[in-house]
Amino acid sequence: YAGKANIMTVRDRQPLDMAYIAALLRPEHEVRLLDANIFGYDVDRTLEEITAFKPDVFVLTSTPVNRWECPNSHIDSVYELINRAGIENTILTGSHGSVTPEWMLRKCNAKYEVRGEPEMIVKNLVETIAAGGDAKTVKGISFREGDGFMHTEDAPRIENLDALPLPAYDLLPMERYRYSFNDLPQPFSIMLTSRGCPYHCTFCLKVMSKDKFIWRSTKSVIDEIKYLQQNFGVQSVYFQDWEFVINKPRVHELCDTIIAEGIKLRWGCNVRANDFFFKDLIKKMADAGCVRVNIGFESGSQKVLNS
């Protein structure tokens, strides 16, 4: 996925959605995962990499997973990259097309727009393309048809997050990623331990994980932490969940396991201010290595908050 400088400036965090997609596809397909953002590639340099690989299918996102709820507004270079690459089977994922697929398809030559949670949709679509099947059978996509557009039925959410493979971290330059502040030191990674949120804040875009809050098992999360530490020496993690402490028994269990297994990890997370006033939970999180909690104070004006 392309980013930074001449493309779009995003945080130096792993494109986990692309890494999940790569992990799902590589058992049956030759896959290259390019994070142009972390290398600071412009459109020309990114096109050199794409041309050298010569993919039959080109998958990219307008919104990396750490911006799903707050997407960048300047994405003209995404259109430029798609149009100049000229790859017939171009699949575009992200928040923008999930909300306005027709608008995105008019702006560029992407053949398919994936709406919502992308991993299984992309897997199903790539398998259909490879088999010469009918794209209309794939849920959760939009594409041109004649003078108009075809929107297939919405795809269901991924109910069992534990069934997803680990993101293809080994295809990423893990040593380059960093958090915005030094309280979470390198080697660093983000992780997703849940998706969705039951709240309805007007300033937050939930289209990528709408309707349900779904979480992973504690074992699944612990296994991923151990994998990151054993294979990449990861010292810190930022849990990119939209609201980490919604399910408090889950957080207690996760912290208890980190402590019981002697896992040395510095970590941070997002919380909602009115959902984070339980002293026992705060202490447990700190004991388990939590050094950062981010709270979105969206405005200092009560009038604005009320509206």
Disulfide bonds with the S-S distance in Angstrom:
none
